[in-house]
Amino acid sequence: MLDQVRQRLRLRHYSVRTEQAYVGWIRRFILANGRRHPREMGGPEVEAFLTVLATRGKVAAGTQNQALAALLFLYRDVLGINLPWMDNVVRAKRPRRLPVVLSVPEVRRLLALMDGQAGLLAALLYGTGMRLMEALRLRVKDVDFARGEILVREGKGGKDRRVPLPQRLREPLAAAVERVAVLHAADLAAGHGQAWLPDALERKYPAAPGEIGWQYLFPSPGLSTDPRSGRLRRHHLDESVLQRAVRRARLRAGIAKPATCHTLRHSFATHLLESGYDIRTVQELLGHKDLATTQIYTHVLGRGASAVRSPLDL
């Protein structure tokens, strides 16, 4: 049955990460109910499973909703069961949290303590507002030095968008392209060098996987096996490399805020709004579908709580 779940997810072009998450939740649901088949269960078992996650597991609302989405996908799309209880399952209400934002001096201190590939990636996240995986999945062809922009392919929600290429990163990115070219030549000489291509592009353009333009801009130091095709390829850098580097730099910089890689994206949006850029422009650069998502950054601007004079100081 789990193989059927994987096939249905791939038929609908879900990402590998979503596939792993959904299969994991479905397996946990079955094991938690004594290995009973999902056809023998229904609303009460689903609600009990979600309740245990919240009370005993103390998971966040987003995690609980992800588990619910996996189970609903199982019943509706895999088993073909659409029962009234599926529409009545209560989703956990996600609390509204303000994002952690670094000040400009804090960003400078953080980036000054990072170097190499991790330092370039961190600067790119802050300079463009990209998400971590969007930056890691960049290909050589996505950086347009002539137009001064970067094309973000298959962002959140499967949307493409363009972000500005920071002038300070032109030379470091050009050097990164040269390093990729040298590494790619060595891979080709060793009988590898075939990059992964989405959908059916590899069949449509058989020579494309070996071209320099399709190679990852931030490649992994070693080869790895593709989990779906089983082929040995050079994938992009693992996200944990940058996450650990940012944490080390934050501690060395003495920044008490719980800043992560995604904090650089929050800081990008907030600093643009503070500089007077239109919120619609920021929304387009971030790739937000709803303007309300972008408006949350207006709550952390300097014109907010920090601009109010406390009565204690009067």
Salt bridges, closest charged atoms under 4 A:
ASP3 OD1 - ARG6 NH1 2.97
GLU19 OE2 - ARG10 NH2 2.97
GLU19 OE1 - ARG228 NH2 2.56
GLU45 OE2 - ARG36 NH2 3.81
ASP77 OD2 - ARG12 NH2 2.78
ASP87 OD1 - ARG76 NH2 2.97
GLU106 OE1 - LYS257 NZ 2.97
GLU134 OE2 - ARG131 NH1 2.60
GLU134 OE1 - ARG161 NH2 2.85
ASP142 OD1 - LYS141 NZ 3.04
GLU149 OE2 - ARG147 NE 2.84
GLU149 OE2 - ARG162 NH1 2.81
ASP160 OD2 - ARG153 NH1 2.92
ASP187 OD2 - ARG234 NE 2.62
ASP199 OD1 - HIS13 ND1 3.42
GLU202 OE2 - ARG231 NH1 2.69
GLU202 OE1 - ARG233 NH2 3.65
ASP226 OD2 - ARG233 NE 3.37
GLU239 OE2 - ARG17 NH2 2.53
